[in-house]
Amino acid sequence: KYNNDKNYGDNKGDFLEEQLYRKITEKFNSVKVLKNPHHRYTIGEFEELCDVLIVYDNNLILFEAKAKRFNLKIKKISKNKIIDNIKDILVMSYQQLEKSEKIIKNNDRLILYDKKTKNEVLNISLEKYPNIFLVNITLDNLGSIGTIVKILGNMNYKIKKNFFSFNLSDLKIILEHIEFPSQFVHYLMSLNKIYENKV
């Protein structure tokens, strides 16, 4: 149920986050999955790390959900408008996830807290988790712009190879065709090889 006092954009964001969390937990029910985990950056002050976090094997998968609309079907849409939309959806997500990745890498342990209660929900040694994947999830289908996200390199954004973008519908299809969490990790690793050949 969504808050009627919120604007439409807020409700879309809540919907996307809930759908993302639900699909992830349904598929990875034996894996640690956290929604809106917070880290403490100073005494008594907390900040959200990401929308959804998967802790699996030696991997950390951080998800950021972006519900902003994107439409390439609009007639006479300008190149600058397309670029602005890509920046809003992908670059902002990447910057947020990159910031979270730096927070993780700058610490020996990752200690996270519940968004509401601020109770500790995760406390792990990061030396056991060398692999970090950053995943953006959108409502709209960005096509090759989303999946071959290295196009952002042409916009003076240096995107790391561990960043990916899918729309919610595609993520659902991907999850339907995998049986184990390890297959999703291998899928992301396979995408890396595709990116490296295209960029």
ZIKA-V328884 format. One record per residue. N is the residue number from 1. RES is the residue in one small letter. SS is DSSP state (alpha for helix, beta for strand, coil for the rest). PHI is phi as a letter, one per 40 degrees, with the letter a starting at -180 (* if undefined). Layout:
# ZIKA-V328884
n:N res:RES ss:SS phi:PHI
n:N res:RES ss:SS phi:PHI
This chain:
# ZIKA-V328884
n:1 res:k ss:coil phi:*
n:2 res:y ss:coil phi:b
n:3 res:n ss:coil phi:c
n:4 res:n ss:coil phi:c
n:5 res:d ss:coil phi:c
n:6 res:k ss:coil phi:c
n:7 res:n ss:coil phi:c
n:8 res:y ss:alpha phi:d
n:9 res:g ss:alpha phi:c
n:10 res:d ss:alpha phi:c
n:11 res:n ss:alpha phi:c
n:12 res:k ss:alpha phi:c
n:13 res:g ss:alpha phi:c
n:14 res:d ss:alpha phi:c
n:15 res:f ss:alpha phi:c
n:16 res:l ss:alpha phi:c
n:17 res:e ss:alpha phi:c
n:18 res:e ss:alpha phi:c
n:19 res:q ss:alpha phi:c
n:20 res:l ss:alpha phi:c
n:21 res:y ss:alpha phi:c
n:22 res:r ss:alpha phi:c
n:23 res:k ss:alpha phi:c
n:24 res:i ss:alpha phi:c
n:25 res:t ss:alpha phi:c
n:26 res:e ss:alpha phi:c
n:27 res:k ss:alpha phi:c
n:28 res:f ss:coil phi:b
n:29 res:n ss:coil phi:c
n:30 res:s ss:coil phi:b
n:31 res:v ss:coil phi:b
n:32 res:k ss:beta phi:c
n:33 res:v ss:beta phi:b
n:34 res:l ss:beta phi:b
n:35 res:k ss:beta phi:b
n:36 res:n ss:coil phi:f
n:37 res:p ss:coil phi:c
n:38 res:h ss:beta phi:b
n:39 res:h ss:beta phi:b
n:40 res:r ss:beta phi:b
n:41 res:y ss:beta phi:c
n:42 res:t ss:beta phi:a
n:43 res:i ss:coil phi:d
n:44 res:g ss:coil phi:g
n:45 res:e ss:beta phi:b
n:46 res:f ss:beta phi:b
n:47 res:e ss:beta phi:a
n:48 res:e ss:beta phi:c
n:49 res:l ss:coil phi:c
n:50 res:c ss:coil phi:a
n:51 res:d ss:coil phi:c
n:52 res:v ss:beta phi:a
n:53 res:l ss:beta phi:b
n:54 res:i ss:beta phi:b
n:55 res:v ss:beta phi:b
n:56 res:y ss:beta phi:a
n:57 res:d ss:coil phi:f
n:58 res:n ss:coil phi:b
n:59 res:n ss:beta phi:b
n:60 res:l ss:beta phi:b
n:61 res:i ss:beta phi:b
n:62 res:l ss:beta phi:b
n:63 res:f ss:beta phi:b
n:64 res:e ss:beta phi:b
n:65 res:a ss:beta phi:b
n:66 res:k ss:beta phi:b
n:67 res:a ss:coil phi:c
n:68 res:k ss:coil phi:c
n:69 res:r ss:coil phi:c
n:70 res:f ss:coil phi:a
n:71 res:n ss:coil phi:b
n:72 res:l ss:coil phi:c
n:73 res:k ss:coil phi:c
n:74 res:i ss:coil phi:c
n:75 res:k ss:coil phi:c
n:76 res:k ss:coil phi:f
n:77 res:i ss:coil phi:c
n:78 res:s ss:coil phi:c
n:79 res:k ss:alpha phi:c
n:80 res:n ss:alpha phi:c
n:81 res:k ss:alpha phi:c
n:82 res:i ss:alpha phi:c
n:83 res:i ss:alpha phi:c
n:84 res:d ss:alpha phi:c
n:85 res:n ss:alpha phi:c
n:86 res:i ss:alpha phi:c
n:87 res:k ss:alpha phi:c
n:88 res:d ss:alpha phi:c
n:89 res:i ss:alpha phi:c
n:90 res:l ss:alpha phi:c
n:91 res:v ss:alpha phi:c
n:92 res:m ss:alpha phi:c
n:93 res:s ss:alpha phi:c
n:94 res:y ss:alpha phi:c
n:95 res:q ss:alpha phi:c
n:96 res:q ss:alpha phi:c
n:97 res:l ss:alpha phi:c
n:98 res:e ss:alpha phi:c
n:99 res:k ss:alpha phi:c
n:100 res:s ss:alpha phi:c
n:101 res:e ss:alpha phi:c
n:102 res:k ss:alpha phi:c
n:103 res:i ss:alpha phi:c
n:104 res:i ss:alpha phi:c
n:105 res:k ss:alpha phi:c
n:106 res:n ss:coil phi:c
n:107 res:n ss:coil phi:b
n:108 res:d ss:coil phi:c
n:109 res:r ss:beta phi:b
n:110 res:l ss:beta phi:b
n:111 res:i ss:beta phi:b
n:112 res:l ss:beta phi:b
n:113 res:y ss:beta phi:b
n:114 res:d ss:coil phi:c
n:115 res:k ss:coil phi:d
n:116 res:k ss:coil phi:c
n:117 res:t ss:coil phi:c
n:118 res:k ss:coil phi:g
n:119 res:n ss:coil phi:c
n:120 res:e ss:beta phi:c
n:121 res:v ss:beta phi:b
n:122 res:l ss:beta phi:a
n:123 res:n ss:beta phi:a
n:124 res:i ss:beta phi:b
n:125 res:s ss:beta phi:c
n:126 res:l ss:alpha phi:c
n:127 res:e ss:alpha phi:c
n:128 res:k ss:alpha phi:c
n:129 res:y ss:coil phi:b
n:130 res:p ss:coil phi:c
n:131 res:n ss:beta phi:b
n:132 res:i ss:beta phi:b
n:133 res:f ss:beta phi:b
n:134 res:l ss:beta phi:b
n:135 res:v ss:beta phi:b
n:136 res:n ss:beta phi:c
n:137 res:i ss:beta phi:b
n:138 res:t ss:beta phi:b
n:139 res:l ss:coil phi:c
n:140 res:d ss:coil phi:c
n:141 res:n ss:coil phi:c
n:142 res:l ss:coil phi:c
n:143 res:g ss:coil phi:f
n:144 res:s ss:alpha phi:c
n:145 res:i ss:alpha phi:c
n:146 res:g ss:alpha phi:c
n:147 res:t ss:alpha phi:c
n:148 res:i ss:coil phi:c
n:149 res:v ss:alpha phi:c
n:150 res:k ss:alpha phi:c
n:151 res:i ss:alpha phi:d
n:152 res:l ss:alpha phi:c
n:153 res:g ss:alpha phi:c
n:154 res:n ss:alpha phi:c
n:155 res:m ss:alpha phi:b
n:156 res:n ss:coil phi:g
n:157 res:y ss:coil phi:b
n:158 res:k ss:coil phi:c
n:159 res:i ss:coil phi:c
n:160 res:k ss:coil phi:c
n:161 res:k ss:coil phi:c
n:162 res:n ss:coil phi:c
n:163 res:f ss:beta phi:b
n:164 res:f ss:beta phi:b
n:165 res:s ss:beta phi:a
n:166 res:f ss:beta phi:b
n:167 res:n ss:beta phi:c
n:168 res:l ss:alpha phi:d
n:169 res:s ss:alpha phi:c
n:170 res:d ss:alpha phi:c
n:171 res:l ss:alpha phi:c
n:172 res:k ss:alpha phi:d
n:173 res:i ss:alpha phi:c
n:174 res:i ss:alpha phi:d
n:175 res:l ss:alpha phi:c
n:176 res:e ss:alpha phi:c
n:177 res:h ss:coil phi:b
n:178 res:i ss:coil phi:b
n:179 res:e ss:coil phi:b
n:180 res:f ss:coil phi:b
n:181 res:p ss:alpha phi:d
n:182 res:s ss:alpha phi:c
n:183 res:q ss:alpha phi:c
n:184 res:f ss:alpha phi:c
n:185 res:v ss:alpha phi:c
n:186 res:h ss:alpha phi:c
n:187 res:y ss:alpha phi:c
n:188 res:l ss:alpha phi:c
n:189 res:m ss:alpha phi:c
n:190 res:s ss:alpha phi:c
n:191 res:l ss:alpha phi:c
n:192 res:n ss:alpha phi:d
n:193 res:k ss:alpha phi:c
n:194 res:i ss:alpha phi:c
n:195 res:y ss:alpha phi:d
n:196 res:e ss:alpha phi:c
n:197 res:n ss:alpha phi:c
n:198 res:k ss:alpha phi:c
n:199 res:v ss:coil phi:b
